[in-house]
Amino acid sequence: MRLWLFVRLPAAAALILTYRENGKQGMITLLKRGIDIKNVKLKGWYFITVLLMPLTSRTPWPGKDT
């Protein structure tokens, strides 16, 4: 559940602020940039991006009982 909050809230804030600045067309441009894989030159970033959050959310904190 918390994972979705980490993704949705910043995305919603970005969309709201973009809408205020550039309107509907700005929101469309922002969403297109988020899925544009042609601009990523180092494809290893996909591995980091997709796996980093699940790995860190499953790692227990020192001193915390899980």
A tleap script that builds the chain and sets N, CA, C and O, in Angstrom:
source leaprc.protein.ff14SB
mol = sequence {
  NMET ARG LEU TRP LEU PHE VAL ARG LEU PRO
  ALA ALA ALA ALA LEU ILE LEU THR TYR ARG
  GLU ASN GLY LYS GLN GLY MET ILE THR LEU
  LEU LYS ARG GLY ILE ASP ILE LYS ASN VAL
  LYS LEU LYS GLY TRP TYR PHE ILE THR VAL
  LEU LEU MET PRO LEU THR SER ARG THR PRO
  TRP PRO GLY LYS ASP CTHR
}
set mol.1.N position { 0.817 -1.192 0.000 }
set mol.1.CA position { 0.000 0.000 0.000 }
set mol.1.C position { 0.864 1.260 0.000 }
set mol.1.O position { 0.603 2.208 -0.741 }
set mol.2.N position { 1.914 1.253 0.858 }
set mol.2.CA position { 2.760 2.435 0.939 }
set mol.2.C position { 3.512 2.683 -0.362 }
set mol.2.O position { 3.802 3.827 -0.712 }
set mol.3.N position { 3.824 1.612 -1.073 }
set mol.3.CA position { 4.547 1.770 -2.338 }
set mol.3.C position { 3.752 2.628 -3.310 }
set mol.3.O position { 4.326 3.465 -4.007 }
set mol.4.N position { 2.458 2.434 -3.364 }
set mol.4.CA position { 1.633 3.232 -4.257 }
set mol.4.C position { 1.615 4.693 -3.852 }
set mol.4.O position { 1.526 5.574 -4.707 }
set mol.5.N position { 1.700 4.963 -2.544 }
set mol.5.CA position { 1.750 6.348 -2.095 }
set mol.5.C position { 3.042 7.015 -2.536 }
set mol.5.O position { 3.044 8.196 -2.885 }
set mol.6.N position { 4.148 6.263 -2.524 }
set mol.6.CA position { 5.428 6.812 -2.945 }
set mol.6.C position { 5.415 7.169 -4.434 }
set mol.6.O position { 6.164 8.045 -4.867 }
set mol.7.N position { 4.584 6.508 -5.201 }
set mol.7.CA position { 4.515 6.757 -6.641 }
set mol.7.C position { 3.428 7.768 -6.965 }
set mol.7.O position { 3.664 8.712 -7.720 }
set mol.8.N position { 2.270 7.585 -6.418 }
set mol.8.CA position { 1.112 8.401 -6.810 }
set mol.8.C position { 1.170 9.841 -6.316 }
set mol.8.O position { 0.837 10.757 -7.068 }
set mol.9.N position { 1.580 10.059 -5.088 }
set mol.9.CA position { 1.548 11.419 -4.552 }
set mol.9.C position { 2.521 12.361 -5.271 }
set mol.9.O position { 2.117 13.463 -5.642 }
set mol.10.N position { 3.771 11.979 -5.480 }
set mol.10.CA position { 4.651 12.870 -6.248 }
set mol.10.C position { 4.174 13.051 -7.690 }
set mol.10.O position { 4.294 14.139 -8.253 }
set mol.11.N position { 3.636 11.992 -8.281 }
set mol.11.CA position { 3.138 12.103 -9.646 }
set mol.11.C position { 1.935 13.047 -9.708 }
set mol.11.O position { 1.819 13.850 -10.633 }
set mol.12.N position { 1.055 12.947 -8.734 }
set mol.12.CA position { -0.110 13.832 -8.694 }
set mol.12.C position { 0.320 15.284 -8.485 }
set mol.12.O position { -0.229 16.193 -9.108 }
set mol.13.N position { 1.301 15.500 -7.612 }
set mol.13.CA position { 1.796 16.858 -7.384 }
set mol.13.C position { 2.424 17.418 -8.654 }
set mol.13.O position { 2.209 18.582 -8.990 }
set mol.14.N position { 3.193 16.605 -9.357 }
set mol.14.CA position { 3.817 17.055 -10.605 }
set mol.14.C position { 2.761 17.402 -11.647 }
set mol.14.O position { 2.893 18.402 -12.353 }
set mol.15.N position { 1.727 16.596 -11.748 }
set mol.15.CA position { 0.664 16.874 -12.717 }
set mol.15.C position { -0.103 18.147 -12.364 }
set mol.15.O position { -0.438 18.938 -13.246 }
set mol.16.N position { -0.376 18.342 -11.088 }
set mol.16.CA position { -1.099 19.548 -10.668 }
set mol.16.C position { -0.281 20.797 -10.957 }
set mol.16.O position { -0.795 21.769 -11.510 }
set mol.17.N position { 0.993 20.769 -10.581 }
set mol.17.CA position { 1.842 21.940 -10.817 }
set mol.17.C position { 2.051 22.200 -12.304 }
set mol.17.O position { 2.084 23.353 -12.734 }
set mol.18.N position { 2.190 21.142 -13.086 }
set mol.18.CA position { 2.343 21.305 -14.532 }
set mol.18.C position { 1.080 21.872 -15.150 }
set mol.18.O position { 1.147 22.711 -16.049 }
set mol.19.N position { -0.075 21.417 -14.672 }
set mol.19.CA position { -1.340 21.946 -15.180 }
set mol.19.C position { -1.465 23.434 -14.879 }
set mol.19.O position { -1.934 24.206 -15.715 }
set mol.20.N position { -1.046 23.831 -13.686 }
set mol.20.CA position { -1.123 25.249 -13.320 }
set mol.20.C position { -0.206 26.105 -14.182 }
set mol.20.O position { -0.533 27.246 -14.507 }
set mol.21.N position { 0.935 25.552 -14.548 }
set mol.21.CA position { 1.909 26.309 -15.345 }
set mol.21.C position { 1.588 26.285 -16.843 }
set mol.21.O position { 1.631 27.322 -17.506 }
set mol.22.N position { 1.265 25.093 -17.376 }
set mol.22.CA position { 1.178 24.920 -18.829 }
set mol.22.C position { -0.151 24.396 -19.338 }
set mol.22.O position { -0.314 24.223 -20.546 }
set mol.23.N position { -1.096 24.141 -18.464 }
set mol.23.CA position { -2.403 23.668 -18.903 }
set mol.23.C position { -2.401 22.196 -19.276 }
set mol.23.O position { -1.487 21.445 -18.934 }
set mol.24.N position { -3.448 21.806 -19.986 }
set mol.24.CA position { -3.646 20.406 -20.350 }
set mol.24.C position { -2.538 19.891 -21.251 }
set mol.24.O position { -2.100 18.750 -21.104 }
set mol.25.N position { -2.078 20.717 -22.180 }
set mol.25.CA position { -1.018 20.280 -23.086 }
set mol.25.C position { 0.277 20.001 -22.323 }
set mol.25.O position { 1.020 19.090 -22.688 }
set mol.26.N position { 0.554 20.762 -21.283 }
set mol.26.CA position { 1.730 20.515 -20.463 }
set mol.26.C position { 1.652 19.191 -19.727 }
set mol.26.O position { 2.653 18.490 -19.583 }
set mol.27.N position { 0.449 18.851 -19.260 }
set mol.27.CA position { 0.263 17.555 -18.595 }
set mol.27.C position { 0.494 16.405 -19.565 }
set mol.27.O position { 1.123 15.407 -19.215 }
set mol.28.N position { -0.009 16.545 -20.771 }
set mol.28.CA position { 0.176 15.500 -21.774 }
set mol.28.C position { 1.654 15.331 -22.093 }
set mol.28.O position { 2.144 14.208 -22.212 }
set mol.29.N position { 2.360 16.444 -22.231 }
set mol.29.CA position { 3.796 16.392 -22.511 }
set mol.29.C position { 4.542 15.724 -21.359 }
set mol.29.O position { 5.439 14.915 -21.598 }
set mol.30.N position { 4.192 16.045 -20.120 }
set mol.30.CA position { 4.835 15.440 -18.957 }
set mol.30.C position { 4.616 13.928 -18.930 }
set mol.30.O position { 5.552 13.169 -18.676 }
set mol.31.N position { 3.400 13.496 -19.187 }
set mol.31.CA position { 3.110 12.062 -19.192 }
set mol.31.C position { 3.856 11.342 -20.315 }
set mol.31.O position { 4.322 10.218 -20.128 }
set mol.32.N position { 3.969 11.977 -21.466 }
set mol.32.CA position { 4.715 11.369 -22.568 }
set mol.32.C position { 6.193 11.246 -22.238 }
set mol.32.O position { 6.830 10.256 -22.599 }
set mol.33.N position { 6.745 12.246 -21.554 }
set mol.33.CA position { 8.158 12.191 -21.173 }
set mol.33.C position { 8.421 11.076 -20.172 }
set mol.33.O position { 9.514 10.510 -20.144 }
set mol.34.N position { 7.440 10.764 -19.361 }
set mol.34.CA position { 7.605 9.713 -18.363 }
set mol.34.C position { 7.717 8.323 -18.943 }
set mol.34.O position { 8.272 7.427 -18.307 }
set mol.35.N position { 7.196 8.132 -20.141 }
set mol.35.CA position { 7.258 6.808 -20.758 }
set mol.35.C position { 8.107 6.790 -22.022 }
set mol.35.O position { 8.095 5.805 -22.762 }
set mol.36.N position { 8.838 7.860 -22.276 }
set mol.36.CA position { 9.689 7.943 -23.462 }
set mol.36.C position { 11.006 7.227 -23.198 }
set mol.36.O position { 11.895 7.777 -22.547 }
set mol.37.N position { 11.134 5.999 -23.703 }
set mol.37.CA position { 12.334 5.219 -23.437 }
set mol.37.C position { 13.469 5.521 -24.404 }
set mol.37.O position { 14.591 5.055 -24.207 }
set mol.38.N position { 13.193 6.283 -25.431 }
set mol.38.CA position { 14.237 6.600 -26.409 }
set mol.38.C position { 15.262 7.588 -25.869 }
set mol.38.O position { 16.399 7.606 -26.340 }
set mol.39.N position { 14.886 8.412 -24.887 }
set mol.39.CA position { 15.811 9.409 -24.344 }
set mol.39.C position { 16.772 8.845 -23.317 }
set mol.39.O position { 17.753 9.504 -22.975 }
set mol.40.N position { 16.521 7.645 -22.816 }
set mol.40.CA position { 17.410 7.049 -21.819 }
set mol.40.C position { 18.572 6.390 -22.553 }
set mol.40.O position { 18.389 5.428 -23.300 }
set mol.41.N position { 19.757 6.918 -22.328 }
set mol.41.CA position { 20.925 6.422 -23.044 }
set mol.41.C position { 21.514 5.178 -22.369 }
set mol.41.O position { 21.965 4.258 -23.052 }
set mol.42.N position { 21.511 5.147 -21.043 }
set mol.42.CA position { 22.032 3.996 -20.312 }
set mol.42.C position { 20.858 3.135 -19.855 }
set mol.42.O position { 20.150 3.490 -18.912 }
set mol.43.N position { 20.658 2.021 -20.515 }
set mol.43.CA position { 19.489 1.174 -20.243 }
set mol.43.C position { 19.554 0.501 -18.873 }
set mol.43.O position { 18.541 -0.018 -18.403 }
set mol.44.N position { 20.720 0.496 -18.221 }
set mol.44.CA position { 20.835 -0.068 -16.879 }
set mol.44.C position { 20.012 0.672 -15.857 }
set mol.44.O position { 19.700 0.117 -14.803 }
set mol.45.N position { 19.650 1.911 -16.135 }
set mol.45.CA position { 18.819 2.685 -15.219 }
set mol.45.C position { 17.426 2.078 -15.065 }
set mol.45.O position { 16.780 2.269 -14.035 }
set mol.46.N position { 16.965 1.359 -16.062 }
set mol.46.CA position { 15.657 0.711 -15.931 }
set mol.46.C position { 15.696 -0.321 -14.811 }
set mol.46.O position { 14.766 -0.414 -14.010 }
set mol.47.N position { 16.775 -1.096 -14.760 }
set mol.47.CA position { 16.928 -2.100 -13.715 }
set mol.47.C position { 16.910 -1.438 -12.340 }
set mol.47.O position { 16.228 -1.909 -11.429 }
set mol.48.N position { 17.649 -0.363 -12.194 }
set mol.48.CA position { 17.715 0.339 -10.916 }
set mol.48.C position { 16.361 0.930 -10.558 }
set mol.48.O position { 15.913 0.810 -9.418 }
set mol.49.N position { 15.718 1.556 -11.505 }
set mol.49.CA position { 14.447 2.216 -11.253 }
set mol.49.C position { 13.356 1.229 -10.853 }
set mol.49.O position { 12.580 1.498 -9.936 }
set mol.50.N position { 13.295 0.110 -11.522 }
set mol.50.CA position { 12.221 -0.851 -11.271 }
set mol.50.C position { 12.444 -1.616 -9.972 }
set mol.50.O position { 11.481 -1.914 -9.266 }
set mol.51.N position { 13.686 -1.938 -9.644 }
set mol.51.CA position { 13.940 -2.795 -8.489 }
set mol.51.C position { 14.341 -2.070 -7.207 }
set mol.51.O position { 14.280 -2.667 -6.132 }
set mol.52.N position { 14.741 -0.832 -7.284 }
set mol.52.CA position { 15.252 -0.157 -6.096 }
set mol.52.C position { 14.188 0.011 -5.012 }
set mol.52.O position { 14.450 -0.293 -3.848 }
set mol.53.N position { 13.021 0.477 -5.361 }
set mol.53.CA position { 11.988 0.697 -4.355 }
set mol.53.C position { 11.520 -0.605 -3.708 }
set mol.53.O position { 11.427 -0.650 -2.481 }
set mol.54.N position { 11.222 -1.664 -4.458 }
set mol.54.CA position { 10.832 -2.914 -3.780 }
set mol.54.C position { 11.946 -3.475 -2.887 }
set mol.54.O position { 11.669 -4.011 -1.814 }
set mol.55.N position { 13.189 -3.354 -3.323 }
set mol.55.CA position { 14.290 -3.860 -2.502 }
set mol.55.C position { 14.444 -3.071 -1.216 }
set mol.55.O position { 14.653 -3.657 -0.154 }
set mol.56.N position { 14.344 -1.759 -1.292 }
set mol.56.CA position { 14.514 -0.954 -0.087 }
set mol.56.C position { 13.311 -1.060 0.842 }
set mol.56.O position { 13.463 -0.927 2.056 }
set mol.57.N position { 12.137 -1.293 0.308 }
set mol.57.CA position { 10.971 -1.415 1.184 }
set mol.57.C position { 10.947 -2.762 1.897 }
set mol.57.O position { 10.277 -2.897 2.921 }
set mol.58.N position { 11.651 -3.746 1.390 }
set mol.58.CA position { 11.710 -5.068 2.021 }
set mol.58.C position { 12.904 -5.212 2.967 }
set mol.58.O position { 12.971 -6.180 3.724 }
set mol.59.N position { 13.832 -4.280 2.937 }
set mol.59.CA position { 15.011 -4.350 3.794 }
set mol.59.C position { 14.650 -3.838 5.188 }
set mol.59.O position { 14.177 -2.710 5.328 }
set mol.60.N position { 14.870 -4.662 6.227 }
set mol.60.CA position { 14.518 -4.201 7.573 }
set mol.60.C position { 15.496 -3.146 8.082 }
set mol.60.O position { 16.679 -3.168 7.743 }
set mol.61.N position { 14.998 -2.238 8.886 }
set mol.61.CA position { 15.845 -1.219 9.507 }
set mol.61.C position { 16.585 -1.845 10.678 }
set mol.61.O position { 16.040 -2.717 11.354 }
set mol.62.N position { 17.819 -1.415 10.931 }
set mol.62.CA position { 18.553 -1.959 12.086 }
set mol.62.C position { 17.827 -1.629 13.383 }
set mol.62.O position { 17.413 -0.492 13.606 }
set mol.63.N position { 17.682 -2.625 14.219 }
set mol.63.CA position { 17.050 -2.426 15.510 }
set mol.63.C position { 15.532 -2.496 15.478 }
set mol.63.O position { 14.888 -2.380 16.521 }
set mol.64.N position { 14.959 -2.682 14.316 }
set mol.64.CA position { 13.501 -2.759 14.207 }
set mol.64.C position { 13.090 -4.212 14.059 }
set mol.64.O position { 13.622 -4.931 13.214 }
set mol.65.N position { 12.151 -4.641 14.874 }
set mol.65.CA position { 11.647 -5.998 14.769 }
set mol.65.C position { 10.728 -6.110 13.580 }
set mol.65.O position { 9.847 -5.272 13.392 }
set mol.66.N position { 10.923 -7.149 12.765 }
set mol.66.CA position { 10.069 -7.325 11.583 }
set mol.66.C position { 9.163 -8.506 11.742 }
set mol.66.O position { 8.375 -8.805 10.845 }
savepdb mol mol.pdb
quit
